[in-house]
């Protein structure tokens, strides 16, 4: 390794030591790279991934992973999805993220931590979640929040609300109530719904390019958001949607139909990531898909 590689490895070891100093983990050199290992390694796997180009290491406790194997998929998917989204934002020269179904701002906060500094416009119809969203965005002038949902028509609707991230304009299905206890105790709330095309001039006001990444997490209502974009969908260079394999809400469009509809709108898959599982039947319930307009991408 040249001097720069040695300095990188030293910084990596120091950073990992600081992060793990109270956990019982240690940093030891394996060959010419710094890897993370456990004091007692019999239960643990240390797997380099990506070769020299990626210079990353995956470490896990085998007993815990085998007790909850879906959690490993979810954690890996979260990391991989975040980095893919950042790549898409760069490659698509995105200067505005439309965050539909923002809840309390988790997605936008993740973008900020990952380094995105462009405009974010977050929409959340549920009052309690919106209050948390507004508080999260208070000190960020480039993060705008709106107290409404997005859909295929302007008006009002009744949302089935609950604490957490699973409020929906659709009622829970029999499977959903069986699968998630929270879906058995939902409350009703009247909310405002707006079409995206009517809001797009305000959303893009003052931006030079107006190239949009549309993130949707609306619990079964994503295609309604796409329909409400109308001709303004042309400003969307990439999007993120939640695709259902096993509907947890009545009337929810399933993955095959959603996929066909999004491709028909001009988008192609860049990545698919598991979101949730039914542990009893070992089924994936939902996936996140990131899709792009290929002609709009500029690569790395």
C-alpha positions, 0 to 999 in steps of 0.5 A: 500500500502507498502512504495514503492507503496506510493513512486511510487504514489508520484513520479507519482503525481509530474511528472504529475503536472510538465507536466500539470502545465500550462494546467489547469489540476490537480492531485488528489487522488482517493482512494489509487491511484493517478489519473489525473482529471480536475478542472471542471470534467463535460466534462471529463472521468477518467478511470483506465485501467488494474487494479493494475497490469498496474496502468494506467489511461486514461483521455479524454475530451468527447466533443473533442473525440466525435468531432473526435472519430478516433483520440482517436483510433489512439492515443491509438493505437500509445501507445499500438503499441509502448509498444508491439513493445518493448515487441517483441524486448525483447522477440525476443532478437532482436539486429537489426531493419531494418527500410524500408520506414524510411522517416525522422526517426520517427520510429527509434527515437521512438525506441530510446525514448522507450529505444531500444539501438541496431542497426537500419538500416534505408532505405529511397529512396526519397532524401528530406526525406533521408536528414532529416533521415541522419541528425536525425541519425548523432550522433547515431553510432548504427543507420545506414542510406541508401539512397535506397528503398527495393523491390523484385529486384535490380534496379531503379524505379520511385517513386511518391513523396510528402512531408510527409510520403505517397510517393509510388512506386505505383500511387495513386488510384482514391479513394486515390486522393479523400481522401488525397489532397497531393496525387493529387500533387505528383512529380516523382523521380528516386530512387534506389531499393535493395533486402534485401537478398543482403544487409543482410551480411552488415546489420548484420556485427559484431552482435553476434545474428543477430536477426532482426525486420523488420519494413515496411512502404512502402505505398503498397510495403511491400510484395515486401520487403518480397519477396526481403528478400529471404532466409534472411527472416529466420533472421527476428524473427518479423515484422511490416507491413501496411495492406490496407483495402481501397487501396489508390494506384493502384495495392496495395495488400489488407489486406486479401491477405497480411495477408495470404502471411505473415502467409505463410512466417511463421509469426503470429499476435501479434497485430493490430492497426488502422492507418488511417480512412475515416471520411466521411464513418467511414471506417478504411483505413489502419492498422499496424500489428505486427507479430512474429515467435512464436518459436523465442519468449522468453516471458517476 
